[in-house]
Amino acid sequence: MYTAMNRFKISTGSEEAFEAVWKGRESRLSELSGFISFHLLKGKTFEEEGYTLYASHTMWESEDAFIAWTKSEQFRDAHKNAGQTKVDYVGHPEFEGFSSVLDS
């Protein structure tokens, strides 16, 4: 099992626009071999720093399945309009990948 996460810092006041991008996106993840699940998570708002933390979280059967996604037509389609939204990001997304050590 492999978990891929991107952490996003979204400027306070831009949360609705960020969530709308994800809600309006046509997901083609289920077309890919090895895809298990997707979640968009909303974390804490850091008032003094001026952002809300989000994470996109996908589960894959293997790291190879995830890498295949990053090279796929579905990936290119999902990201083709990146940067053309009214979302105000604080920095770039931060990727974190994890291989499962123990499953229960």
C-alpha positions as CSV (number, residue, x, y, z in Angstrom):
1,M,0.0,0.0,0.0
2,Y,1.2,3.5,-0.8
3,T,-0.2,6.8,0.4
4,A,0.5,10.0,-1.5
5,M,-0.3,13.4,0.1
6,N,0.1,17.0,-1.0
7,R,-0.1,19.6,1.7
8,F,-1.5,23.0,0.7
9,K,-1.4,26.3,2.6
10,I,-4.4,28.4,1.4
11,S,-4.6,32.0,2.3
12,T,-7.4,32.9,4.7
13,G,-10.5,33.9,2.7
14,S,-9.6,31.7,-0.3
15,E,-10.8,28.4,1.2
16,E,-14.1,28.3,-0.6
17,A,-12.4,28.9,-4.0
18,F,-9.9,26.1,-3.2
19,E,-12.6,23.6,-2.2
20,A,-14.7,24.6,-5.3
21,V,-11.7,23.7,-7.6
22,W,-11.6,20.2,-6.1
23,K,-15.4,19.7,-6.0
24,G,-15.7,20.8,-9.7
25,R,-12.7,18.8,-11.0
26,E,-13.6,15.7,-13.0
27,S,-11.7,12.9,-11.3
28,R,-10.5,10.1,-13.4
29,L,-8.6,8.4,-10.7
30,S,-10.9,5.4,-10.7
31,E,-9.8,4.7,-14.3
32,L,-6.3,3.8,-13.1
33,S,-5.1,0.4,-12.0
34,G,-4.0,0.4,-8.4
35,F,-6.1,3.4,-7.2
36,I,-7.9,2.8,-3.9
37,S,-9.3,6.1,-2.5
38,F,-9.0,9.9,-2.5
39,H,-9.8,12.3,0.3
40,L,-9.4,16.1,0.5
41,L,-8.7,17.0,4.2
42,K,-9.1,20.4,5.8
43,G,-6.9,21.2,8.7
44,K,-6.4,24.0,11.2
45,T,-6.5,27.7,10.3
46,F,-3.4,29.5,11.4
47,E,-4.8,33.0,12.0
48,E,-1.4,34.7,12.7
49,E,0.2,33.2,9.6
50,G,-2.9,33.8,7.5
51,Y,-3.6,30.4,6.0
52,T,-5.6,27.2,6.3
53,L,-3.9,23.9,5.9
54,Y,-5.3,21.3,3.5
55,A,-4.1,17.9,2.3
56,S,-5.0,15.8,-0.7
57,H,-4.7,12.1,0.3
58,T,-4.7,9.2,-2.2
59,M,-4.2,5.5,-1.5
60,W,-2.7,3.2,-4.0
61,E,-1.9,-0.5,-4.2
62,S,1.8,0.3,-4.7
63,E,4.2,3.2,-5.3
64,D,4.5,2.0,-8.9
65,A,0.7,2.5,-9.3
66,F,1.1,6.0,-8.0
67,I,4.0,6.8,-10.3
68,A,2.0,5.4,-13.3
69,W,-0.7,8.0,-12.3
70,T,1.8,10.8,-12.4
71,K,2.7,9.9,-16.0
72,S,-0.9,9.3,-17.2
73,E,-3.2,11.2,-19.5
74,Q,-5.6,11.4,-16.5
75,F,-3.0,13.2,-14.4
76,R,-2.3,15.7,-17.2
77,D,-6.1,16.3,-17.6
78,A,-6.5,16.8,-13.8
79,H,-3.7,19.4,-13.7
80,K,-4.2,21.2,-17.0
81,N,-5.8,24.3,-15.5
82,A,-3.5,24.5,-12.5
83,G,-2.6,28.2,-11.8
84,Q,-5.7,29.5,-13.6
85,T,-7.9,29.6,-10.5
86,K,-8.6,32.4,-8.1
87,V,-7.1,30.5,-5.2
88,D,-4.4,32.3,-3.2
89,Y,-1.7,29.8,-2.2
90,V,0.9,30.4,0.4
91,G,3.9,28.7,-1.2
92,H,3.9,25.5,-3.3
93,P,2.2,22.3,-2.4
94,E,4.4,20.0,-0.3
95,F,4.4,16.3,-1.4
96,E,4.8,13.4,1.1
97,G,4.8,9.8,0.0
98,F,4.5,6.8,2.4
99,S,4.9,3.1,1.9
100,S,2.9,0.9,4.3
101,V,4.8,-0.9,7.0
102,L,1.9,-2.4,8.9
103,D,-1.7,-3.0,7.8
104,S,-4.5,-4.2,9.9
